[in-house]
Amino acid sequence: MTRVIIYSGKGGTGKTTLSAATAVMLASAGRRTLVLSSDPAHSLADVMGIAISRDRPTPLAPHLYGLEVDTIYEWRQNLGGFQQFVTATYSARGIERSTAAELANQPGLDEILALQRVMDEAQSGRWDAIVLDTAPTGNTLRLLAYPEMIIGGEAGKRLFRVYRGIANVARPFRRDLPDDRFFEEVGKLLERMEQLANFLVSSNVSVRLVLNPERLPLLETRRAYTFLSLYGLQLDAVLVNKILPHRTDLGPYFDYWVNLQQQYLAEIEASFAPTPIFRTVLQGGEPIGVEALLHIGRLTFGEVDPGALLYDERPIWLEQWSDDGEPGQYDLCLRLPFLEAGETIEVSHSGPDLTITVGRIERTIALPRVLYDCTLGDHRYEDGILRLAFYEVPVERTTSKQQVEAA
């Protein structure tokens, strides 16, 4: 099974360098490794010091290959019919064709196609490990959330089937309806989204967050940690980069920044423990090229295997409180650290779907089958864990909605 490691972090924290360093370490141990970039800036080639292809893996070193995902190429390979229909629709309404082609590039699909390429490579059997260097945190969170958002739960799948049926009936009377190729591509996209959603929460995939010992990266990393937990993604390490070295010859100006970083390092330890935390001291030169990256990797991980799953605490689990033979009483538990006091949590339950909204983040969860016919009871947030009570009672499925404020 291919090991997949996804690196994310605020822009400028050095996640591309640490992604590449991890890949170089894995390859140096004899593992056939692919390092990919889904960041539109594509700085991976700059860090490696080698030009990297955007459609096929490029050899970088023994056992190491690189790929900068070209979403235009992926568009044409996977969604040509979809793009053609949307472009034609805009053109028919008087929009210039070149502008219509740009508008046809729907928001979020770049991220989806990048993830799909990662999954395809992981399932190809060609690699022992894949390291993904992503865009800055906000883009990455959208990247990881889109598969479930696009599916829209069971209701979304049913809506798509209904729309396709209506279009097939009405197409002889309307020329502006999408053709079969459009529906086949979108149908395949929905199937792939379901596969992607399952792929991201599989046991061989984990996310690592990169930050600098500063206030803004720390706050953003906390929010990302909460988001990843809500979506059931496994976070197995936090990497702190660009730590200033202790030097006695740099004067009071640098002493101030060193001391300030030490305060933030203590706060990072308190925030994310027991998740493993790795530290990288700022070096005297830019780490460009395979040898320099291997040095950074060894400084960061030491004797730890960077390809291992470094922490396996579950973000979502189910607890049963009833005895055998009695109606089921369950707690669906989600680990959601760093929620602010007074932040509203909304929960709604309908059949196999559970929708949770935390602030501006919303997720629809496919419930375990044992909870399909259960009634949603009270829910509470304590010690960084959201607990949702479900009761097995002989009543029809209902939709309930409640609110609770984080303690």
HELIX and SHEET records of a PDB file:
HELIX    1   1 LYS A   15  SER A   28  1                                  14    
HELIX    2   2 LEU A   44  MET A   48  1                                   5    
HELIX    3   3 THR A   71  ASN A   78  1                                   8    
HELIX    4   4 GLY A   80  ALA A   92  1                                  13    
HELIX    5   5 ARG A   97  LEU A  103  1                                   7    
HELIX    6   6 LEU A  109  GLN A  123  1                                  15    
HELIX    7   7 THR A  137  ILE A  151  1                                  15    
HELIX    8   8 GLY A  153  ALA A  170  1                                  18    
HELIX    9   9 ARG A  171  PHE A  173  5                                   3    
HELIX   10  10 ASP A  180  LEU A  200  1                                  21    
HELIX   11  11 ARG A  215  LEU A  230  1                                  16    
HELIX   12  12 GLY A  251  PHE A  272  1                                  22    
HELIX   13  13 VAL A  290  PHE A  301  1                                  12    
HELIX   14  14 ARG A  369  LEU A  371  5                                   3    
SHEET    1   A 8 THR A  58  ALA A  61  0                                        
SHEET    2   A 8 LEU A  64  GLU A  68 -1                                        
SHEET    3   A 8 THR A  33  SER A  37  1                                        
SHEET    4   A 8 ALA A 129  ASP A 133  1                                        
SHEET    5   A 8 ARG A   3  GLY A   9  1                                        
SHEET    6   A 8 VAL A 205  LEU A 211  1                                        
SHEET    7   A 8 LEU A 235  ILE A 243  1                                        
SHEET    8   A 8 ILE A 277  VAL A 281  1                                        
SHEET    1   B 4 ILE A 316  GLN A 320  0                                        
SHEET    2   B 4 GLN A 329  ARG A 335 -1                                        
SHEET    3   B 4 ILE A 385  GLU A 392 -1                                        
SHEET    4   B 4 CYS A 374  GLU A 382 -1                                        
SHEET    1   C 4 ILE A 361  ALA A 366  0                                        
SHEET    2   C 4 ASP A 353  VAL A 358 -1                                        
SHEET    3   C 4 THR A 344  SER A 350 -1                                        
SHEET    4   C 4 SER A 400  GLU A 405 -1                                        
END                                                                             
